[in-house]
Amino acid sequence: MTTTIEIDDDLAERMEAHLEADESLAELVEELVNVYEAEGAFLQEGYSE
């Protein structure tokens, strides 16, 4: 099953700035979800709960 999401242009531009060579936005989103599932939260450098 394929799900389509819509994001605004500003967010797309911000996300595209983080893409590696030949990486798609879908691949970046998948990577972010994998990190979230593995860690339980998105981590930021210097951030602690």
C-alpha positions as protocol buffer text, in pm:
chain_id: "A"
residue {
  index: 1
  type: MET
  ca { x: 0 y: 0 z: 0 }
}
residue {
  index: 2
  type: THR
  ca { x: 129 y: 342 z: -90 }
}
residue {
  index: 3
  type: THR
  ca { x: 39 y: 650 z: 110 }
}
residue {
  index: 4
  type: THR
  ca { x: 77 y: 999 z: -25 }
}
residue {
  index: 5
  type: ILE
  ca { x: 156 y: 1292 z: 201 }
}
residue {
  index: 6
  type: GLU
  ca { x: 172 y: 1657 z: 110 }
}
residue {
  index: 7
  type: ILE
  ca { x: 427 y: 1896 z: 256 }
}
residue {
  index: 8
  type: ASP
  ca { x: 461 y: 2265 z: 191 }
}
residue {
  index: 9
  type: ASP
  ca { x: 737 y: 2401 z: -30 }
}
residue {
  index: 10
  type: ASP
  ca { x: 936 y: 2549 z: 259 }
}
residue {
  index: 11
  type: LEU
  ca { x: 954 y: 2215 z: 440 }
}
residue {
  index: 12
  type: ALA
  ca { x: 1046 y: 2036 z: 118 }
}
residue {
  index: 13
  type: GLU
  ca { x: 1334 y: 2279 z: 64 }
}
residue {
  index: 14
  type: ARG
  ca { x: 1456 y: 2229 z: 421 }
}
residue {
  index: 15
  type: MET
  ca { x: 1442 y: 1853 z: 381 }
}
residue {
  index: 16
  type: GLU
  ca { x: 1616 y: 1862 z: 43 }
}
residue {
  index: 17
  type: ALA
  ca { x: 1907 y: 2045 z: 207 }
}
residue {
  index: 18
  type: HIS
  ca { x: 1968 y: 1728 z: 413 }
}
residue {
  index: 19
  type: LEU
  ca { x: 1958 y: 1481 z: 125 }
}
residue {
  index: 20
  type: GLU
  ca { x: 2265 y: 1278 z: 44 }
}
residue {
  index: 21
  type: ALA
  ca { x: 2371 y: 1227 z: -318 }
}
residue {
  index: 22
  type: ASP
  ca { x: 2099 y: 1048 z: -517 }
}
residue {
  index: 23
  type: GLU
  ca { x: 1871 y: 1023 z: -210 }
}
residue {
  index: 24
  type: SER
  ca { x: 1499 y: 1095 z: -249 }
}
residue {
  index: 25
  type: LEU
  ca { x: 1271 y: 1269 z: -1 }
}
residue {
  index: 26
  type: ALA
  ca { x: 1093 y: 936 z: 53 }
}
residue {
  index: 27
  type: GLU
  ca { x: 1423 y: 772 z: 148 }
}
residue {
  index: 28
  type: LEU
  ca { x: 1501 y: 1054 z: 391 }
}
residue {
  index: 29
  type: VAL
  ca { x: 1159 y: 1020 z: 555 }
}
residue {
  index: 30
  type: GLU
  ca { x: 1208 y: 643 z: 583 }
}
residue {
  index: 31
  type: GLU
  ca { x: 1546 y: 698 z: 748 }
}
residue {
  index: 32
  type: LEU
  ca { x: 1396 y: 947 z: 995 }
}
residue {
  index: 33
  type: VAL
  ca { x: 1117 y: 705 z: 1086 }
}
residue {
  index: 34
  type: ASN
  ca { x: 1370 y: 425 z: 1136 }
}
residue {
  index: 35
  type: VAL
  ca { x: 1573 y: 643 z: 1373 }
}
residue {
  index: 36
  type: TYR
  ca { x: 1259 y: 740 z: 1560 }
}
residue {
  index: 37
  type: GLU
  ca { x: 1151 y: 378 z: 1597 }
}
residue {
  index: 38
  type: ALA
  ca { x: 1497 y: 267 z: 1712 }
}
residue {
  index: 39
  type: GLU
  ca { x: 1555 y: 551 z: 1957 }
}
residue {
  index: 40
  type: GLY
  ca { x: 1201 y: 631 z: 2064 }
}
residue {
  index: 41
  type: ALA
  ca { x: 1253 y: 998 z: 1984 }
}
residue {
  index: 42
  type: PHE
  ca { x: 1436 y: 1224 z: 1747 }
}
residue {
  index: 43
  type: LEU
  ca { x: 1767 y: 1325 z: 1898 }
}
residue {
  index: 44
  type: GLN
  ca { x: 1938 y: 1659 z: 1866 }
}
residue {
  index: 45
  type: GLU
  ca { x: 2300 y: 1721 z: 1947 }
}
residue {
  index: 46
  type: GLY
  ca { x: 2324 y: 1873 z: 2291 }
}
residue {
  index: 47
  type: TYR
  ca { x: 1965 y: 1787 z: 2382 }
}
residue {
  index: 48
  type: SER
  ca { x: 1877 y: 1575 z: 2682 }
}
residue {
  index: 49
  type: GLU
  ca { x: 1554 y: 1501 z: 2861 }
}
